[in-house]
Amino acid sequence: MRIDLTGRTALVTGSTQGIGRAIAATLADAGARVAINGRRPDGVVATIDELREESADRDLVAATGDVTDAAGAAQVLAAVGDVDVLVNNLGIFGSVPALEIDDDQWRRYFEVNVLAAVRLTRETLPGMTARGWGRVLNIASDSAIVIPAEMIHYGVSKTALLGVSRGFAKEAAGTGVTVNSVIAGPTHTGGVENFVYELVDETLPWEEAQRVFMRLYRPQSLLQRLIEPEEIANMVAYLSSPLASATTGAAVRVDGGYVDSIVP
């Protein structure tokens, strides 16, 4: 079974680091033309250079812009052209006691984690349906289902993203376009390393700190380790491909068994 995205253009938001970068690399290796997105031009260019250094055959394009507002989203889409695969990966998170999350923080989390995805889907879905093929993937989180006490604003924003995905899948019904969510479990990224050290002793070596974090804050994990970004990217690549043509409106878990449910 081979994933082949030759001739397809993919836009991965927030793809200069972490899960987004891994997704971009994996889609490019499957043959897609991949747009690298970030707010800073130097960061986008540096990521493209790094990805091409790893593999010179990758077809990459710069799509600099802040997709959390309409002008930035328009700038990004103008740089990309027709989008066949949209991966709404951009997201923010942070540990804040529930009673200390003010209105501005709630709004900010919904602007970045929900409305940016809604905006880009609204702009790209008509073209996909007109062409009779397309994929929209929203990168959600186990926190959408198991709301973490230390960041309920993040969890609730990801819950909303699951609903957004299902709703747009209904809008695209029968068109050849699929819309799905990917529920990512606790994943090893630079941002997560910082988050872990907010919650455990920052003097601990990383491997020990990771184990303490999983034991104290994510004890439900059956994997009992953080997921690597490439493991998330592999699922995204499959769902982006023709092989996943019968999967739509779904919330597909890549969570290391963290969510205690027999339902995918």
Protein Blocks (a to p, Z undefined) as FASTA:
>chain_A
ZZdfehiacddehilgcjllmmmmmmmmnopacddddfblklmmmmmmmmmmmomkbccd
ddeddfkbfklmmmmmmmnopafbdcdfbccdddddfklmcfklmmmmmmmmmmmmmmmm
mmmmmmmmmnopacddddddfklmmccfklmmlmmmmmmmmmmmmmmmmmmgonlpacdd
ddddddddfklmmmmmmmmcfkbcfklmmmmmmmmmmmmpmnlpacdfklmmmmmmmmmp
mklmmgghiacddehomagcfbZZ
